[in-house]
Amino acid sequence: MKFFQLFVLMAAAVAVTPAMAAGDAEAGETKAAPCAACHGQGGNEPMPGYPKLAGQGEAYTVKQLQDFKSGARDNAIMKGQVANLSEQDMQDIAAYYAAQEVEVGQANPDLVEQGERLYRGGDMANGIAACSGCHGPAGQGVDAAEYPHLAGQTAKYVEDQLKAFRAAGRNDLGDNVIKRTNDPAAMMQATAAKMSDTQIKAVASYISGLSK
């Protein structure tokens, strides 16, 4: 039943996603030049803890930039970076990164079995949905629903984001703990809330070595 409800939420998200204006990847390359300082050339090889942007879906990237600007996603560095970006700037930057090929990392061999099991099948005994249900069997994402491309993403970044989603539903962690709440229908918050540190580390490592 839980997986049927998740499917309904996914279908609804696709249905209500507004049409996105076309971005210009060539213009986006110039506009994305300052992004390389943290996210690496072409969106690969970012600084530790920062995400790879190469290969990311346009709709997802635009939404994150909009959320940073509005404050729906809290990050002091990104809020400053997007402050002067227009909607067209965001579309162009997103188009540029979507056109780049992500460089896949190397998963920790000791974590692959557990990570793959969680990614592909979840943990039904504990109510943890499979990551592949929304992000695809190869981590390609569903851009029409603004579900991100995950394949090849850095393990550190995935781990940090899962912990931020998990922290969002707790009130006993203090104000210094990073929390993230800009996920559709709080689906990531609900999933991460049931995951242990070990599970988060394993699936994050697996994702880093996943190629579409």
WOHU-V88008 format. One record per backbone hydrogen bond with DSSP energy under -0.5 kcal/mol. NH is the residue of the N-H (numbers start at 0). CO is the residue of the C=O. If there is no record, write none. Layout:
nh:NH co:CO
nh:NH co:CO
This chain:
nh:4 co:0
nh:5 co:1
nh:6 co:2
nh:7 co:3
nh:8 co:4
nh:9 co:5
nh:10 co:6
nh:11 co:7
nh:12 co:8
nh:13 co:9
nh:14 co:10
nh:15 co:11
nh:16 co:12
nh:24 co:22
nh:27 co:23
nh:28 co:24
nh:29 co:25
nh:30 co:26
nh:31 co:27
nh:32 co:29
nh:34 co:31
nh:35 co:31
nh:35 co:32
nh:36 co:33
nh:37 co:34
nh:38 co:34
nh:39 co:35
nh:42 co:39
nh:43 co:40
nh:46 co:37
nh:49 co:46
nh:52 co:42
nh:53 co:42
nh:54 co:96
nh:55 co:52
nh:60 co:56
nh:61 co:57
nh:62 co:58
nh:63 co:59
nh:64 co:60
nh:65 co:61
nh:66 co:62
nh:67 co:63
nh:68 co:64
nh:69 co:65
nh:70 co:66
nh:71 co:66
nh:72 co:66
nh:74 co:72
nh:78 co:74
nh:79 co:75
nh:80 co:76
nh:81 co:77
nh:82 co:78
nh:84 co:81
nh:89 co:85
nh:90 co:86
nh:91 co:87
nh:92 co:88
nh:93 co:89
nh:94 co:90
nh:95 co:91
nh:96 co:92
nh:97 co:93
nh:98 co:94
nh:99 co:96
nh:101 co:99
nh:103 co:101
nh:104 co:207
nh:106 co:104
nh:108 co:106
nh:110 co:107
nh:111 co:107
nh:114 co:110
nh:115 co:111
nh:116 co:112
nh:117 co:113
nh:118 co:114
nh:119 co:115
nh:120 co:116
nh:121 co:116
nh:121 co:117
nh:122 co:127
nh:125 co:122
nh:126 co:123
nh:127 co:122
nh:128 co:126
nh:130 co:117
nh:131 co:118
nh:132 co:129
nh:133 co:130
nh:134 co:130
nh:135 co:131
nh:138 co:135
nh:140 co:134
nh:141 co:146
nh:144 co:141
nh:145 co:142
nh:146 co:141
nh:147 co:145
nh:149 co:138
nh:150 co:138
nh:151 co:206
nh:152 co:149
nh:157 co:153
nh:158 co:154
nh:159 co:155
nh:160 co:156
nh:161 co:157
nh:162 co:158
nh:163 co:159
nh:164 co:160
nh:165 co:161
nh:166 co:162
nh:167 co:163
nh:168 co:164
nh:168 co:165
nh:169 co:166
nh:176 co:173
nh:179 co:163
nh:185 co:182
nh:186 co:183
nh:189 co:185
nh:190 co:186
nh:191 co:187
nh:192 co:188
nh:193 co:190
nh:194 co:191
nh:199 co:195
nh:200 co:196
nh:201 co:197
nh:202 co:198
nh:203 co:199
nh:204 co:200
nh:205 co:201
nh:206 co:202
nh:207 co:203
nh:208 co:204
nh:208 co:205
nh:209 co:206
